[in-house]
């Protein structure tokens, strides 16, 4: 059996929807020779989020010093055993066929992202407004330029990739946020990818999510995050290094 490792960071207080996340993962249908594992890492050491998870041998739960989501995800990556990596937020819901489409796509390219659907508090949904055309994305600067123009057309939380590519890029960049955007831009700089037009996730909108905090969008903090991730992607592109 081959394995796709789903990486989820969670913190005490941010675990209230993780039961729904698990159910959506449990219902995934994978190709006959594939299985999933769920690497859940707490940003902290309370051990409380694990109490809402079922007893399932496919779940690998860990804790660590509070360090925000980028470090938490990278710690989970260290425990992952799969050939492929898929990010999944602790408050989101995978749609049917999401992992199967990732697996099929990653047979052709080293990384991919997919469409998603916003899930609002009242239960209504809305498609992403800026989805790019589906298909192959050659190593370039499409998403890099979009970030500079503050109009990224994809939700980077849908990112999936070959595990060795993620390791070669250092996992999630140590930022206070936008760490998956950083990984997307780094992958885009060194390897071809693909955009999957079929939505893979319900992206839950709620007032307690990290990006809903006004502190997250404090101007100098947000600008530094973008500067750091853009600098890394630019340095990778300028190096001429490509992942094979």
Backbone as a ProteinNet text record, in pm:
[ID]
protein_1_A
[PRIMARY]
XXXXXXXXXXXXXXXXXXXXXXXXXXXXXXXXXXXXXXXXXXXXXXXXXXXXXXXXXXXXXXXXXXXXXXXXXXXXXXXXXXXXXXXXXXXXXXXXXXXXXXXXXXXXXXXXXXXXXXXXXXXXXXXXXXXXXXXXXXXXXXXXXXXXXXXXXXXXXXXXXXXXXXXXXXXXXXXXXXXXXXXXXXXXXXXXXXXXXXXXXXXXXXXXXXXXXXXXXXXXXXXXXXXXXXXXXXXXXXXXXXXX
[TERTIARY]
83.2	0	86.4	46.3	111.2	25.8	89.8	23.9	30.3	-81.4	-84	-100.6	-8.7	-8.7	-79	-184.9	-260.3	-207.1	-164.6	-98.8	-193.8	-220	-310.7	-248.3	-246.4	-206.1	-331.6	-326.7	-442	-391.6	-470.8	-434.2	-553.8	-527.8	-633.6	-723.5	-849.4	-944.5	-977.4	-891.2	-916.6	-952.8	-998.2	-1023.1	-1171.8	-1258.3	-1400.9	-1466.9	-1403.8	-1461.2	-1384.4	-1283.9	-1194.9	-1265.3	-1374	-1452.4	-1512.3	-1562.1	-1614.9	-1502.8	-1384.9	-1270.4	-1237.2	-1235.3	-1207.1	-1311.9	-1439.3	-1543.9	-1527.9	-1490.1	-1471.9	-1351.9	-1251.6	-1134.8	-1169.1	-1243.6	-1281.9	-1365.2	-1440.1	-1528.5	-1459.6	-1331.8	-1260.5	-1244.9	-1266	-1244.7	-1113.2	-1020.6	-888.8	-871.2	-775.6	-744.3	-712.4	-730.1	-722.5	-590	-481.5	-350.1	-301.5	-395	-358.5	-433.2	-370	-432.1	-390.6	-463.2	-424.6	-381.3	-296.6	-267	-287.3	-326.5	-354.8	-256.8	-163.3	-63.4	-114.7	-167.8	-225.6	-126.6	-90.7	6.6	-54.8	-50.7	-98.8	9.2	-29	59.7	49	122.4	112	116.6	103.1	119.2	1.5	-116.5	-231.2	-281.8	-268.3	-322.5	-473.3	-537	-683.6	-742.6	-689.1	-751.1	-760.3	-664.8	-667.8	-789	-844.1	-957	-1084.7	-1092.4	-1212.5	-1195.2	-1078	-1054.3	-1087.1	-1136.8	-1167.8	-1040.2	-1054.6	-943.4	-932.5	-835.1	-817.2	-667.2	-619.6	-475.4	-413.6	-497.3	-445.4	-414.3	-447.9	-420.7	-292.8	-198.3	-75.3	-77.4	-95.7	-110.8	16.1	59	174.8	152.2	232.9	229.5	369.6	377.8	507.4	496	608.6	609.2	529.8	452.5	376.4	470.2	442.8	531.9	457.8	327.5	242.1	242.6	156.6	115.9	226.6	318.7	423.2	512.6	559.3	644.1	564.7	439.5	355.2	339.2	313.2	299.3	430.6	542.3	670.6	703.8	663.9	680.8	595.8	474.6	390.5	453.1	514.3	579.8	689	758.3	866.5	814.9	687.8	629.4	561.6	544.7	472	552.1	482.8	548.1	508	413.7	360	451.5	426.6	495.4	444.9	319	254.6	209.3	203	160.8	41.3	-57.7	-173.9	-199.9	-212	-245.5	-396.7	-435.5	-577.9	-589.8	-665.1	-685.3	-781.5	-766.4	-844.2	-990.1	-1027.2	-1167.9	-1230.2	-1161	-1211.9	-1265.1	-1332.7	-1396.9	-1356.7	-1300.3	-1267.6	-1394.7	-1399.1	-1511.7	-1486.1	-1590.4	-1572.4	-1474.8	-1384.9	-1290.7	-1167.7	-1155	-1043.5	-908.3	-889	-758.5	-732.3	-834.9	-818.2	-770.7	-828.2	-784.5	-640.6	-605.9	-467.6	-371.3	-403.2	-315.8	-298	-408.8	-401.6	-319	-336.8	-264	-115.6	-81.8	57.7	133.3	65.1	134.7	195.9	143.8	189.8	284.4	259.9	336.9	373.1	475	517.3	427.5	345.4	260.2	131.6	29.6	-96.8	-172.3	-261.7	-360.7	-496	-602.4	-735.3	-832	-944.4	-1049.8	-1107	-1170.6	-1239	-1366.9	-1449.3	-1578.2	-1582.4	-1614.1	-1627.7	-1752.7	-1739.2	-1851	-1874.4	-1988.2	-2018	-2090.6	-2094.9	-2153.2	-2298.9	-2371.8	-2513.1	-2534.6	-2425.9	-2434.9	-2433.8	-2440.3	-2436.3	-2293.8	-2283.3	-2152.8	-2137.3	-2013	-1983.9	-1851.6	-1844.2	-1719.8	-1613.8	-1487.2	-1378.6	-1395.2	-1378	-1409.6	-1301.7	-1181.7	-1070.9	-1001	-1068.8	-1003.9	-939.4	-813.7	-748.2	-798.9	-764.5	-801.6	-735.7	-802.5	-746.3	-632.7	-549.7	-444.5	-305.4	-208.3	-67.9	-16.8	70	134.2	284.9	347.4	491.7	563	689.1	764	768.4	715.7	702.2	679.1	612.5	589.3	446	351.6	211	161.9	170.4	120.7	209.5	338	431.1	384.2	351.5	306.4	171.4	83.9	-46.5	-32.3	60.1	82.5	131.4	222	271.6	159.4	60.9	-51.2	-171.1	-151.8	-256.2	-384	-368.1	-486.2	-463.3	-410.1	-383.1	-511.4	-507	-628.3	-663.7	-582.8	-610.4	-602.2	-664.3	-646.4	-529.5	-418.3	-299.4	-318.2	-422.9	-450	-490.8	-512.2	-543.1	-416.2	-298.7	-171.7	-145.7	-103.6	-60.3	65.1	153.5	281.5	350.7	450.1	542.9	614.5	619.5	678.7	823.5	899.4	1041.1	1059.4	967.2	973.2	951	852.4	824.5	945.8	1009.7	1129.3	1242.6	1260.7	1368.9	1350.6	1225.7	1196.5	1195.3	1220.3	1227.3	1094.8	992.1	861	797.2	722.8	650.8	741.5	754.7	844.8	802.6	900.6	874.2	823.3	695.7	629.5	513.6	461.6	346.7	214.9	219.8	102.1	142.5	49.5	73.8	182.3	204.4	310.6	282.5	155.6	125.5	137	109.5	137.3	287.5	368.9	513.8	557.5	498.9	534.8	488.6	370.2	320.4	415	456.2	544.4	681.4	730.2	858.9	849.4	741.3	722.6	707.4	631.2	610.4	742.5	837.7	964.7	1054.3	1034.2	1131.2	1072.5	939.8	880.6	745.3	704.6	571.6	463.9	346	233.8	107.3	-5.4	-133.7	-242.8	-339.2	-457.7	-574.3	-641.1	-756.3	-882.9	-966.5	-1084.2	-1195.4	-1197.1	-1298.5	-1267.1	-1359.6	-1330.5	-1294.8	-1195.7	-1149.5	-1186	-1228.7	-1248.4	-1357	-1428.4	-1513.5	-1428.4	-1401.2	-1315.7	-1403	-1397	-1490.1	-1454.2	-1551.3	-1536.6	-1602.4	-1526.3	-1583.9	-1498.1	-1553.2	-1481.9	-1358.9	-1344.2	-1230.2	-1113.4	-1126.4	-1015.2	-901.6	-780.3	-661	-667.3	-709.6	-708.5	-822	-909.4	-1016.4	-972.2	-855.4	-806	-749.1	-778.3	-722.9	-572.2	-522.5	-377.8	-305.4	-371.3	-310.1	-282.7	-371	-360.7	-295.7	-233.1	-160.5	-61.7	-62.8	7.3	153.4	231.6	374.1	397.2	315.3	326.2	293.6	182.7	142.1	243	294.9	392	521	564.4	687	669.7	553.2	526	539.8	472.5	475	616.2	686.2	823.8	910.7	897	979.4	951.2	823.8	793.2	826.3	809.3	844.7	996.3	1070.8	1216.3	1265.8	1208.3	1251.5	1221.1	1098.7	1062	1150.1	1178.5	1263.9	1405.3	1458.1	1592.6	1600.3	1497.3	1493.3	1491	1408.1	1399	1532.6	1596.1	1722.2	1835.4	1824.7	1931.3	1941.6	1829.9	1826.7	1809.9	1793.1	1775.7	1635.2	1625.1	1493.7	1487.3	1368.4	1348.2	1312.2	1375.4	1347.8	1312.6
-119.8	0	124.3	224.9	354.6	449.6	551.4	636.9	782.9	851.9	997.8	1048	1134.1	1186.4	1322	1330.9	1455.4	1528.3	1653.4	1730.5	1836.1	1830.6	1925.4	1980	2111.5	2178.6	2222.9	2214.2	2252.6	2311.7	2398.2	2449.7	2436.2	2436.5	2428.6	2551.1	2527.4	2635	2644.1	2585.9	2584.4	2445.6	2360.9	2220.6	2185.4	2285.7	2256.7	2200.7	2215.2	2161	2038.3	1994.6	1890.8	1755.3	1736.9	1614.2	1606.1	1719.3	1723.6	1700.5	1754.6	1734.8	1586.4	1518.6	1374.6	1297.6	1327.5	1254.6	1269.3	1389.2	1409.4	1331.4	1314	1234.9	1086.3	1042.6	900.9	856.1	949.2	914.3	920.8	957.3	963.8	824.6	816.7	692.9	706.7	616.2	621.4	507.9	522.3	408.7	284	167.9	40.8	19.1	71.7	47.3	164.3	250.1	366.5	367.9	431.4	456.4	595.6	648.8	777.9	762.2	854.7	872	1020	1048.4	1185.9	1226.4	1313.1	1362.9	1492.9	1484.6	1599.7	1645.1	1771.2	1825.5	1944	1939.3	2052.1	2158.2	2283.8	2397.1	2427.1	2351.2	2358.4	2218.7	2211.9	2082.8	2048.8	2107.7	2081.4	1938.4	1881.1	1747.7	1744.8	1860.6	1866	1833.5	1886.4	1854.9	1705.5	1626.3	1483.1	1416.2	1476.8	1415.3	1414.8	1499.6	1501.5	1413.1	1353.4	1265.7	1121.7	1043.4	903.2	820.5	700.7	606.1	545.2	589.6	543.2	528.1	408.2	386.7	469.2	528.4	610.8	754	787.3	920.6	917.2	1003.7	1019.3	1158.4	1165.9	1294.9	1328	1455	1499.6	1636.8	1672.7	1805.6	1865.3	1995.6	2061.7	2202.5	2265	2401.5	2493.7	2587.8	2680.9	2758.1	2752.7	2818.2	2863.1	2860.1	2894.2	2783.4	2803.1	2694	2641.2	2727.3	2682.2	2578.3	2608.6	2514.5	2389.5	2406.8	2293.6	2197.5	2250	2164.2	2093	2164.1	2102.8	1991.2	2005.4	1897.4	1775.9	1800.8	1689.9	1621.5	1700.5	1645.4	1546.6	1572.3	1483.7	1344	1333.1	1202	1136	1209.9	1157.3	1046.8	944.1	831.2	818.7	901	885.6	937	888.6	940.8	1080.6	1108.5	1235.3	1305.9	1438.3	1522.9	1606.2	1616.4	1703.5	1787.9	1919	2005.4	2006.2	2019.7	2027.1	2102.4	2211.8	2289.3	2217.3	2243.1	2172	2213.6	2317.1	2358.9	2344.1	2278.5	2261.7	2119.8	2101	1973.4	1932.7	1812.9	1760.5	1721.6	1753.6	1712.9	1575.3	1503.8	1369.6	1368.5	1271.6	1254.8	1341.4	1424.6	1520.2	1450.5	1353	1287.4	1201.1	1139.7	1059.2	1145.3	1265.1	1355.7	1403.3	1429.8	1467.8	1357.4	1235.8	1122.2	1106.9	1112.2	1098.1	1210.9	1332.5	1447	1438.1	1392.5	1386	1269.1	1190.4	1093.1	1164.6	1285.1	1360.4	1474.1	1539	1657.2	1646.8	1721.3	1710	1780.6	1876.8	1946.9	1990.7	2020	2068.7	2148.7	2230.5	2298.9	2281.1	2306.5	2281.7	2391.4	2393	2488.2	2454.6	2551.3	2525.4	2607.5	2574.8	2641	2700.2	2828	2891.7	2839.8	2806.3	2762.3	2867.9	2937	3045.3	2993.4	3076.4	3034.2	2993.2	3054.5	3020.1	2894.4	2828.7	2705.7	2726.7	2850.5	2877.9	2861.1	2838.2	2818.3	2911.6	2937.9	3022.2	2977	2964.7	2921.7	3030.7	2988.4	3085.6	3177.2	3307.4	3402	3416.6	3365.4	3396.3	3271.9	3159.8	3035.3	3049.2	3004	3006.1	2891.8	2888.4	2774.9	2646.9	2535.7	2408.8	2364	2274.4	2215.5	2240.5	2203.6	2205.6	2348.9	2366.3	2494.6	2472.5	2528.1	2513	2597.6	2559.2	2643.1	2786.7	2879	3016.5	3106.4	3217.5	3311.2	3360.5	3278.8	3320.5	3357.9	3262.9	3288.9	3389.6	3388.6	3486.9	3628.4	3651.5	3783.3	3818.2	3718.9	3743.3	3786.4	3723.2	3761.8	3906.4	3942.8	4080.4	4180.5	4136.8	4223.2	4206.5	4126.7	4103.8	4047.4	3947.2	3887.5	3739	3666.4	3524.3	3451.8	3376.5	3318.2	3181	3127.7	2995.8	3003.4	2904.4	2887.5	2791	2841.9	2757.8	2644.7	2650.4	2541.4	2412.5	2417.2	2296.4	2230.5	2280.9	2235.6	2088.3	2014	1874.7	1856.3	1766.5	1755.4	1624.3	1594.8	1487.2	1520.9	1427.2	1454.3	1499.2	1441.2	1476.5	1620.4	1668.2	1808	1898.6	1866.7	1947.2	1947.3	1831.4	1824.3	1907.9	1899.4	1974.4	2125	2168.4	2311.4	2355.7	2262.1	2298.4	2299.4	2237.7	2238.9	2376.2	2411.5	2538.3	2647.2	2755.8	2863.3	2917.7	2945.6	2986.5	3130.1	3145.8	3275.9	3275	3393.4	3403	3375.7	3354.1	3322.9	3312.7	3275.6	3263	3160.3	3067.1	2967.9	2872.4	2845.4	2756.6	2831.6	2961.9	3043.8	3040.3	3049.4	3044.3	2912.6	2801.7	2671.7	2660.2	2712.5	2712.6	2788.9	2907.8	2988.5	2924.4	2859.8	2790.7	2673.4	2596.6	2483.9	2532.1	2640	2695.9	2737.7	2782.2	2832.1	2721.7	2597.7	2492.7	2371.7	2363	2241.3	2271.3	2194.7	2212	2163.4	2221.3	2179.5	2171.3	2165.5	2157.7	2215.4	2283.3	2331.5	2241.5	2189.7	2101.1	2185.3	2188.6	2276.3	2221	2090	2032	2072.4	2135.5	2177	2059.1	2080.9	1973.3	1995.2	2116.8	2144.1	2249.6	2235.3	2342.5	2423.6	2549.2	2637.2	2714.9	2675.2	2727.8	2872.1	2960.3	3099.6	3116	3161.2	3183.8	3285.5	3352.1	3463.2	3422.3	3293.8	3250.3	3199	3199.4	3152.9	3255.2	3205.9	3289.7	3415	3397	3509.9	3609.2	3578.9	3673	3771.9	3748.3	3835.3	3964.2	4077.2	4203.5	4208.5	4132.7	4128.6	4064.9	3967.7	3899.3	3996	4095.7	4187.9	4321.5	4327.9	4448.9	4480.6	4602.6	4631.3	4590.7	4624.8	4591.8	4442	4374.8	4229.5	4160	4198.1	4135.8	4163.2	4284.7	4320.4	4240.6	4218.6	4141.8	3997.2	3939.8	3802.1	3790.3	3879.1	3873	3895	3990.1	4016.6	3892.6	3824.6	3707.5	3593.9	3565.6	3452.7	3483.9	3609.2	3649.8	3644.5	3686.4	3681.7	3537.9	3445.1	3305.1	3251.6	3275	3226	3287.6	3417.6	3483.3	3428.1	3400.3	3345.1	3205.8	3126.4	2993.4	3004.5	3094.5	3111.5	3160.5	3254.2	3310.1	3207.9	3110.5	3011.5	2920.1	2905.9	2816.1	2670.3	2642.2	2504.6	2455.5	2333.5	2272.7	2138.3	2102.6	1974.2	1867.5	1754.6	1642.6	1518.6
0	0	0	-76.1	-74.3	10.8	63.6	162.1	120.9	139	132.5	275.6	318.4	454.4	456.4	533.4	547.7	671.4	651.8	757.5	812.2	942.6	1007.1	1134.1	1144.6	1268.6	1342.8	1475.2	1556.5	1687.5	1749.4	1880.6	1973.7	2102.2	2200.9	2187.2	2156.7	2128.7	1981.7	1898	1754.5	1704	1796.8	1763.7	1756	1762.8	1779.2	1653.2	1537.4	1414.2	1364.6	1440	1388.7	1376	1449	1431.6	1292.1	1240.9	1104.8	1003.3	1033.7	945.7	936.2	1050.2	1050.7	970.1	990.3	918.5	767.4	722.5	578.5	526.8	611.2	574	572.8	672.9	682.3	562.4	504.5	392.9	256.6	253.4	126.3	64	-66.2	-141.8	-218	-193.1	-254.4	-353.8	-446.6	-534.9	-452.6	-512.5	-439.6	-368.2	-421.4	-361.9	-276.6	-232.2	-152.5	-19.3	80	208.7	256	354.3	410	554	597.4	739.6	771.3	893.7	933.4	1042.2	1007.6	1101.9	1161.3	1283.2	1351.8	1458.3	1454.2	1548.9	1621.4	1755.4	1834.3	1846.5	1827	1852.7	2001.6	2080.5	2225.4	2284.2	2416	2484.9	2575	2548.9	2636.2	2622.7	2502.7	2478.4	2467.2	2471.9	2470.3	2333.2	2222.1	2092.3	2062.5	2111.2	2080.8	2144.5	2249.6	2319.1	2235.9	2133.1	2049.7	1925.9	1910.8	1797	1833.8	1738.1	1766.2	1775.8	1823.9	1824.8	1685.7	1610.6	1473.1	1450.5	1417.5	1401.7	1290.1	1204.7	1096.1	1140.6	1265.7	1319.3	1401.7	1368	1445.5	1506.3	1638.5	1706.6	1783.6	1774.7	1849.6	1907.9	2005.6	2066.4	2062.9	2085	2086.7	2140.8	2162.3	2213.7	2121.5	2176.2	2090.9	1999	1869.3	1772	1647.9	1648.7	1535.7	1431.1	1331	1244.9	1153.6	1108.1	1016.1	1082.2	1203.9	1277.1	1312.4	1351.1	1388	1270.6	1152.5	1034.7	1002.6	1016	983.7	1082.6	1208.1	1304.7	1264.6	1218.1	1171.5	1050.9	963.3	845.1	883.3	992.4	1035.7	1068.7	1107.3	1140.3	1021	912.1	796.5	728.7	686	619.2	473	428.3	293.2	184.4	63.5	-55	-90.1	-53.4	-86.9	39.3	30.3	142.1	97.1	184.5	158.3	282.3	265.3	378.1	399.8	526	560.5	692	690.7	813	906.3	1036.7	1137.9	1142.3	1067.3	1065.7	927.3	835.9	699.7	677.7	566.5	534.1	393	379.7	247.6	172.9	45.9	-37.7	-98	-138	-193.4	-311.8	-311.4	-421.2	-415	-310.1	-304.5	-306.8	-219.2	-212.1	-335	-388.2	-509.1	-625.7	-639	-746.2	-723.5	-597.1	-567.6	-609.5	-571.5	-602.7	-753.5	-825.9	-971.6	-1033.7	-984.3	-1039.2	-1008	-888.3	-847.8	-910	-989	-1074.7	-1195.4	-1227.1	-1345.2	-1310	-1196	-1157.6	-1009.2	-963.8	-824.4	-722.4	-766.5	-671.1	-740	-660.8	-715.9	-611.6	-659.1	-576.1	-644.4	-572.2	-627.4	-585.5	-652.8	-617.7	-480.4	-418.6	-292.2	-287.2	-191	-173.6	-33	-22.3	109.1	179.4	307	389.5	496.9	489	581.5	706	808.8	936.6	924.3	831.1	815.8	732.3	693.8	615.9	466.1	421.4	277.4	225.1	96.1	34.5	-86.2	-121	-236.7	-297	-429.8	-492.8	-484.2	-493.9	-498.6	-618.5	-599.9	-707.9	-814.5	-789.3	-880.5	-934.8	-938.7	-980.2	-1117.7	-1131.1	-1262.2	-1348.3	-1477.2	-1561.7	-1510.1	-1530.1	-1487.1	-1578.1	-1525.1	-1606.2	-1551.7	-1631.1	-1592.5	-1577.4	-1477.7	-1450.7	-1456.7	-1557.2	-1569.7	-1464.4	-1429.5	-1334.5	-1385.2	-1308.6	-1355.1	-1235	-1258.3	-1148.6	-1145.2	-1190.2	-1192.8	-1053.2	-958.8	-825	-751.7	-782.6	-727.9	-762.4	-888	-930.8	-867.8	-855.2	-794.3	-648.7	-576.2	-436.7	-428.7	-517.3	-519.4	-547	-624.6	-660.2	-567.1	-460.5	-359.7	-420.4	-507.4	-571.5	-599.6	-502.4	-521.9	-559.5	-669.2	-727	-670.2	-579.8	-522.8	-370.5	-304.1	-160.8	-141.8	-91.1	-78.3	21.8	103.6	198	126.6	-4.3	-81.5	-135.3	-98.1	-154	-122.5	-226.1	-210.9	-295.3	-252.9	-322.5	-289.8	-371.6	-340.5	-209.4	-116.9	14.7	3.5	-87.7	-97.6	-148	-229.6	-270.6	-150.4	-67.7	51.2	144.5	160.1	243.9	184.8	53.4	-11.2	3.7	13.2	28.3	174.2	265.6	407.3	478.7	419.1	482.1	473.6	576.1	578	634	560.8	602.4	738.9	824.3	962.6	967.4	938.5	936.7	1035.3	1066.2	1156.3	1084.9	956	875.7	730.4	643.7	499.4	468.7	560.4	542.2	426.5	398.7	286.7	154.7	155.2	37	8.4	113.7	97	34.5	78.9	23	-122.1	-152.1	-289.5	-381.1	-341.1	-425.4	-442.8	-338.6	-348.6	-445.2	-437.1	-528.6	-672	-689.7	-822.7	-886.3	-804.9	-856.6	-910.7	-864	-897.4	-968.1	-980.1	-1036.7	-1099.8	-1201.4	-1259	-1163.1	-1174.9	-1092.4	-1175.3	-1107.3	-1177.5	-1089.6	-1153.9	-1082.6	-1116.5	-1012.6	-1027.6	-1010.8	-1113	-1108	-1019.5	-994.8	-907	-762.4	-690.6	-553.4	-463.5	-376.3	-289.1	-143	-107.5	34.3	55.1	165.4	215.9	312.3	275.2	353.4	450.7	577.1	676.6	716	705.4	747.2	884.4	982.7	1114.5	1189	1289.5	1353.9	1432.9	1465.1	1544.7	1460.9	1327.7	1246.3	1252.7	1233.1	1249	1162.3	1037.9	944.5	969.4	1065.9	1100	1207.5	1266.8	1371.9	1314	1375.5	1326.2	1348.2	1449.7	1473	1354	1292.2	1178.2	1063.8	1048.4	935.2	975.4	1092.7	1130.1	1017.5	962.7	836.9	831.4	933.1	925.7	936.8	1019	1033.7	901.7	840.9	714.9	604.4	598.4	494.8	509.8	633.8	657.1	613.7	643.1	599.8	449	376.3	230.6	178.2	236.1	193.1	211.2	323.7	351.9	254.2	227.3	139.8	-5.5	-45.7	-181	-201.1	-99.8	-109.1	-126.5	-51.4	-64.5	-202.8	-251.1	-384	-491.5	-478.9	-576.7	-575.3	-456.4	-445.9	-507.9	-487.4	-549.2	-700.8	-751.9	-896.6	-954.1	-888.1	-937.1	-931	-842.4	-829.3	-951.5	-1024.9	-1138.6	-1103.2	-972.7	-928.7	-961.8	-1009.9	-1036.6	-968.1	-923.2	-855.1	-956.3	-946.3	-1037.9	-958.8
[MASK]
++++++++++++++++++++++++++++++++++++++++++++++++++++++++++++++++++++++++++++++++++++++++++++++++++++++++++++++++++++++++++++++++++++++++++++++++++++++++++++++++++++++++++++++++++++++++++++++++++++++++++++++++++++++++++++++++++++++++++++++++++++

